[in-house]
Amino acid sequence: MIDLASPLEPLHRGFLDSPGGFAWWYADLTTVDGDGVVLIWSFGLPFLPGQSLGPRNGAAQPARVRPSINVNVYKGGQRVFYLLQELPEEQATWVPGTETVHIGQSTFTSERAGDLRHLVAHIDCPIPGSDHRLKAHMRVSAPHIRYAGPHASEQAPHHWSPLAGPSEGEFEATCGDWSVHMQGRAYHDRNGGHRPMHELGIRHWIWGRGAYGAKDRIYYLLWPEDGGRPEAHGFTIHEDGTVTRHVLRTRTRGGWLSRYGRWLPRTVELSEGGRPWVTVQRRHLVDSSSFYVRTLTEHLYDDQPTSHGVAEMVWPRHIDGPLIRHLVPMAVHHTGRPNHPMVGWFNGPTRTRMDRLRLLLDQPHLSITDREASEDADMSEVS
């Protein structure tokens, strides 16, 4: 269910023309205080309204027609800035032979130079319902990932590639009189698919990353749609960019039920060969819907200090589901066509009345318990 693609070549451009396909690049940064930023630039982002519904109705669009930019900034355990902006196809370019992408007046460059990977993002976006623009910059320089393989074939339905080794990054942004400047541990990867995400055979997954001293550790837990045994993959990225792959076992402890009926674990314990690998604890829920949850986390190790990280849970079959199909458009700003009347309340710094209401609604939901789940129980509690 997971195909690790070679980071030595640009993401396969055939994803752009695949009906229902997708291509996105991801970067995050967390400070020593646990604040952070998540940045995604993409073609055919599966979470855009209608992107998954189209294939289900026999009207799948190629990824290239839906370029977008997503910016999230978190401070004190809350989201303080949000923007999900979709632009017309003609306003986006992916420079052939590179991983330089121009979307509107923003430019994202991820390139290899010798043993290093450099990510530079220059963001310049209008804010709906405002005369202000988001002006932001993110810079990361890190050891280039070196993974001996095996690598995904060009025909594999889903490619995932970590691109940057352990590194420090910097993010700064202004929007009117709002501003932020962060420095911290950075992470950068990419995803591409030939098919819609809900056709990849994944019922749901948990992904996350955190610092492990001078190294990074990433985990991918995947539950198949056919009810088979879940997969638990771990990756250690070393200081020089080399990658060690791990086969993990999983236990979850505690959790809560979201307003959408999703059971979300409070603690995930990962082990290898009977020895602890990492324990991940939820600190703050910062994004929640019927198909997607993002949390800021703490990573606990036996031999390293606690570190901060980011984690997500995704339920592909519920993307574009009827439960929230008419709500998601409120959060997406389209620069080339009419928008939902409420879009200005959801995009930009979180200082408007509706943003304060949304922050309140995004807090943990119905109940917290202390039940446990184990891999031997097929991890069915996390469903």
C-alpha positions, -999 to 999 in steps of 0.1 A, spaced: 0 0 0 30 23 2 55 27 -26 88 46 -18 99 64 -49 135 74 -56 142 110 -45 170 113 -71 146 122 -99 117 148 -100 83 135 -93 68 117 -123 51 143 -145 26 117 -158 6 123 -126 -5 156 -140 -24 140 -169 -38 110 -150 -76 114 -145 -82 117 -108 -44 117 -102 -25 140 -79 9 155 -72 17 175 -41 48 187 -22 47 191 16 69 209 41 66 215 78 85 232 106 82 229 144 99 251 169 113 241 203 80 254 218 59 232 197 46 260 173 48 253 136 38 257 100 26 233 74 29 242 37 15 222 7 16 231 -30 -1 208 -54 -19 198 -85 -51 178 -80 -50 179 -42 -74 151 -32 -90 172 -4 -103 199 -28 -141 200 -32 -152 178 -61 -118 162 -67 -128 128 -54 -165 131 -63 -157 136 -100 -141 101 -104 -170 85 -85 -194 101 -110 -173 92 -140 -160 127 -145 -124 125 -133 -102 156 -141 -65 155 -146 -44 169 -118 -30 197 -138 -63 216 -140 -65 222 -102 -33 238 -88 -35 250 -52 -16 264 -22 -23 255 14 -7 274 43 -13 266 80 4 284 109 1 272 145 9 289 178 0 279 213 -17 248 201 -41 267 178 -42 276 142 -35 313 138 -34 315 100 -51 294 73 -53 296 35 -64 271 9 -63 287 -24 -71 272 -58 -60 289 -90 -69 285 -127 -48 259 -147 -32 286 -169 -17 303 -138 4 273 -128 36 259 -143 57 229 -133 91 236 -150 100 204 -170 130 185 -156 128 202 -122 107 205 -91 102 242 -95 65 251 -95 50 285 -101 14 290 -89 0 324 -94 26 348 -80 41 322 -58 72 301 -66 83 268 -49 118 254 -57 130 221 -44 163 211 -59 193 189 -53 228 205 -52 254 179 -46 247 162 -12 221 189 -2 185 195 -9 174 231 -9 138 241 -6 129 278 -11 92 289 -11 82 325 -20 45 329 -14 24 359 -25 -13 353 -24 -44 375 -21 -67 371 9 -104 369 2 -125 397 18 -94 417 24 -71 442 6 -41 424 22 -19 397 7 0 369 23 37 374 18 57 345 31 90 328 27 103 293 38 138 281 35 152 247 42 187 233 34 192 196 44 211 165 35 196 150 3 178 117 9 197 86 -1 176 54 -1 191 22 -16 157 8 -26 138 -10 -38 121 20 -54 85 22 -68 81 16 -105 68 44 -127 35 25 -130 30 22 -92 -3 39 -83 11 60 -54 46 74 -50 59 88 -17 94 103 -13 110 120 17 133 146 2 152 162 30 172 148 59 173 163 94 175 200 91 167 234 105 144 257 86 130 292 87 96 306 80 84 342 80 51 357 69 31 390 69 -5 397 61 -16 433 68 -5 440 105 -2 402 112 32 387 111 51 356 123 87 344 122 97 308 131 128 288 132 129 251 139 132 215 128 120 211 92 107 182 71 100 179 34 84 152 12 62 147 -18 33 124 -30 20 115 -64 -7 92 -77 -21 79 -110 -54 72 -94 -78 90 -70 -67 85 -34 -99 66 -25 -90 39 -52 -56 30 -36 -70 3 -14 -64 22 19 -92 23 44 -73 49 65 -38 58 76 -18 75 103 13 93 93 37 113 114 72 126 118 94 138 147 130 145 155 151 117 170 181 136 183 201 145 152 180 121 131 143 121 120 118 93 124 88 88 102 60 63 106 32 52 82 4 30 96 -20 18 69 -53 -2 72 -64 -20 40 -99 -17 26 -103 -55 24 -99 -58 62 -65 -75 60 -37 -71 84 -26 -35 88 9 -24 78 32 -4 101 63 11 85 90 31 101 118 51 86 149 66 103 166 94 83 202 97 94 223 129 96 238 122 62 204 116 45 206 78 44 174 60 53 168 28 74 135 11 70 118 -6 100 89 -31 103 69 -20 134 43 -32 158 17 -9 172 -4 -3 203 -28 26 209 -38 39 243 -67 62 251 -84 85 227 -116 103 219 -145 102 196 -147 131 171 -180 148 162 -178 129 129 -177 95 147 -139 89 142 -120 72 170 -87 91 174 -59 76 195 -43 98 222 -11 77 223 5 55 196 33 32 208 56 18 181 81 -10 187 106 -30 167 116 -65 177 100 -61 211 119 -29 219 103 6 219 109 26 188 89 57 196 58 67 216 37 94 200 14 115 221 -12 140 209 -7 175 222 -31 196 201 -58 189 176 -54 216 150 -75 204 121 -105 181 121 -131 169 96 -149 136 86 -119 126 64 -88 143 78 -73 151 112 -40 169 119 -24 170 154 7 185 169 25 157 187 53 149 212 77 120 204 90 101 234 121 79 232 140 58 257 174 73 248 166 108 235 149 139 248 112 145 240 107 162 206 78 179 188 62 166 156 32 166 133 8 137 126 -23 131 104 -51 106 100 -69 103 66 -100 83 56 -98 84 18 -134 70 12 -149 98 32 -132 126 12 -160 146 -5 -186 127 15 -221 139 19 -216 148 55 -195 179 48 -197 183 10 -215 216 13 -192 229 41 -157 224 26 -162 250 -2 -164 277 25 -128 271 33 -114 271 -3 -106 304 -20 -108 303 -58 -91 332 -76 -105 325 -110 -142 319 -104 -170 327 -79 -165 318 -43 -188 307 -14 -201 338 4 -184 327 36 -149 321 22 -136 353 36 -144 342 71 -122 311 69 -90 323 51 -64 346 66 -53 353 102 -76 339 128 -88 371 142 -123 374 128 -155 364 145 -159 333 123 -123 322 128 -127 324 166 -159 303 163 -140 278 141 -112 275 166 -138 267 193 -154 240 172 -121 224 163 -113 216 200 -114 179 211 -150 167 210 -171 142 228 -153 119 251 -119 107 264 -114 72 276 -85 50 287 -92 19 265 -63 2 247 -60 -14 213 -33 -37 201 -20 -49 168 -32 -84 176 -67 -69 177 -61 -58 141 -60 -22 155 -97 -20 147 -103 5 175 -85 31 154 -111 32 126 
